[in-house]
Amino acid sequence: MKSKLHLELNRDNAVFKWLDTQADKIGAKGHIGTHLDCYTTIPQESEYIVSTCVIDCRESMPSGNYCQLLPSLNGKALVLYTGNMELNEYGSEPYLTRATFLTKAVLEMLMSNSPLFILIDSHGIGSHGKEHIEYDKLCEANGCHVIENVDLNSENIQTMERIKISIDVSNISTGKPCMISKVIL
């Protein structure tokens, strides 16, 4: 069973073809692979070991009613398992167009529960562009950061109680590359 939960990409991956078309290659480059978005603030540490709360979102993203039933997320990583990474090649059109988004009301409910991180095995918790950035900034204002493109599957989420998150906080992009691994107890 693998403990590594971050992507290690080669130049053949579809995302590099996309990157080659971007005007802001330095800024965009940080936003590939497993990364943490940070538009207004960066994490205080470069490494964290945190407990997790995993939500299976393969059928649908969580509703407000579901969020009310969650245990405390204070200082934890909320893991949203959508199945996107498992079903679609990272960087492919099906991967980038699959809607794995939260509503703003649900995100606000989650923020009131104080997670330290939100991890998702997809391209974000808000629709591409303005909403995506707005959601990331809302999380940051509440002491939380979103980590995208986490390599999750139905097997590795079963034993994901604690994770280690290593963040390249010195990267100049607003997307900070991350390495994530399960902590085996």
C-alpha positions in Angstrom: 0.0 0.0 0.0 1.5 3.3 -1.0 1.9 6.1 1.5 2.8 8.9 -1.0 -0.2 11.0 -1.9 1.3 13.7 -4.2 1.8 13.6 -7.9 5.2 13.1 -9.5 4.8 14.3 -13.1 6.9 13.6 -16.2 7.0 15.9 -19.3 4.5 13.6 -21.2 1.7 14.6 -18.9 -1.1 16.5 -20.6 -0.7 19.4 -18.1 2.6 20.3 -19.6 1.0 20.9 -23.0 -1.4 23.2 -21.3 1.4 25.0 -19.4 3.3 25.7 -22.6 0.3 27.9 -23.8 0.2 30.0 -20.6 1.5 33.6 -20.7 2.4 33.6 -17.0 4.5 30.4 -17.0 6.2 31.1 -13.7 2.9 31.8 -11.9 1.2 28.9 -13.7 4.0 26.5 -13.1 3.4 26.5 -9.4 -0.2 25.5 -10.0 0.6 22.1 -11.5 0.7 18.8 -9.7 -0.1 18.6 -6.0 0.1 22.2 -4.8 -1.3 24.6 -2.2 -2.9 27.8 -3.4 -2.0 30.9 -1.4 -3.1 34.3 -2.7 -3.1 36.4 0.5 -1.0 34.4 3.0 1.3 31.4 3.1 1.4 28.7 5.8 3.5 29.6 8.8 5.4 26.3 8.6 6.9 24.3 5.7 5.9 21.0 7.3 2.8 19.8 9.1 1.6 16.5 10.6 -2.2 16.6 11.0 -5.1 14.3 11.6 -7.6 13.9 8.8 -11.4 13.8 8.3 -12.2 12.1 4.9 -15.4 12.8 3.1 -16.4 10.5 0.2 -17.6 12.9 -2.5 -17.8 10.4 -5.4 -21.6 10.6 -5.6 -21.9 14.4 -4.7 -20.1 17.2 -3.0 -21.2 17.7 0.7 -24.3 19.6 1.5 -24.9 22.0 4.4 -26.9 19.3 6.2 -24.0 16.9 5.9 -21.5 19.5 7.1 -23.5 20.1 10.3 -22.9 16.4 11.2 -19.1 16.6 10.9 -16.9 16.4 14.0 -14.6 19.2 14.9 -12.1 20.0 12.1 -10.0 22.3 14.3 -6.4 21.9 13.2 -7.2 19.0 10.9 -7.1 18.4 7.2 -10.5 17.9 5.6 -10.0 15.5 2.7 -12.5 15.6 -0.1 -12.3 12.3 -2.1 -14.1 12.9 -5.4 -12.6 10.0 -7.4 -11.5 12.4 -10.2 -7.8 11.5 -9.9 -8.7 7.8 -9.9 -11.0 8.0 -12.9 -9.3 10.6 -15.2 -5.7 11.2 -16.1 -4.4 14.3 -14.3 -4.4 17.3 -16.7 -6.7 15.6 -19.3 -9.9 17.4 -20.4 -12.2 15.0 -18.5 -10.1 15.7 -15.3 -10.1 19.5 -15.8 -13.8 19.7 -16.7 -15.2 17.5 -13.9 -17.3 19.6 -11.6 -16.0 18.9 -8.0 -17.0 22.2 -6.5 -18.4 23.3 -3.2 -21.1 25.9 -2.8 -20.1 29.1 -1.1 -22.6 28.3 1.7 -21.0 24.9 2.3 -17.5 26.4 2.2 -18.5 29.0 4.8 -19.9 26.2 7.0 -16.7 24.3 6.7 -14.7 27.4 7.6 -16.7 27.8 10.8 -15.4 24.3 11.7 -11.8 25.5 11.5 -9.9 23.1 9.3 -6.2 23.8 8.8 -6.2 22.4 5.3 -8.7 21.2 2.7 -7.3 18.5 0.3 -9.0 17.5 -2.9 -8.1 14.9 -5.6 -9.2 17.4 -8.2 -8.5 20.8 -9.6 -10.1 22.9 -6.9 -13.1 23.5 -4.7 -14.5 26.4 -6.7 -15.1 26.8 -10.5 -12.1 27.8 -12.6 -11.1 31.5 -12.5 -12.6 34.1 -10.3 -14.6 31.7 -8.0 -11.7 29.4 -7.6 -9.5 32.3 -6.3 -12.3 33.8 -4.2 -12.8 30.4 -2.5 -9.1 30.0 -1.8 -9.0 33.6 -0.4 -12.0 32.8 1.8 -10.2 29.8 3.2 -7.0 31.8 3.8 -8.9 34.4 5.7 -10.1 31.6 8.0 -6.6 30.1 8.6 -7.1 27.3 6.1 -5.3 26.5 2.8 -6.5 24.3 -0.1 -4.3 21.6 -1.6 -5.3 20.4 -5.0 -4.5 17.4 -7.2 -3.9 15.1 -4.3 -3.4 11.5 -5.4 -6.2 9.7 -3.7 -7.9 6.4 -4.4 -10.5 4.2 -2.8 -7.7 2.1 -1.2 -5.5 4.8 0.3 -8.4 6.8 1.9 -9.4 3.8 4.0 -6.3 4.1 6.2 -5.7 7.9 6.1 -5.8 9.0 9.7 -2.8 11.3 9.8 -0.8 12.9 7.0 2.5 14.7 6.6 2.3 17.8 4.4 5.6 19.3 3.2 5.2 22.7 1.4 7.7 24.6 -0.8 6.9 27.9 0.9 9.9 29.6 -0.9 8.4 29.0 -4.4 7.6 32.4 -6.0 4.3 31.2 -7.5 1.0 31.6 -5.7 0.9 27.8 -6.1 3.3 26.2 -3.7 4.3 22.6 -4.6 3.5 20.1 -1.9 4.5 16.5 -0.9 2.0 14.6 1.1 2.3 11.2 2.7 0.3 9.1 5.1 1.8 8.8 8.6 1.8 5.1 9.5 1.1 4.7 13.2 
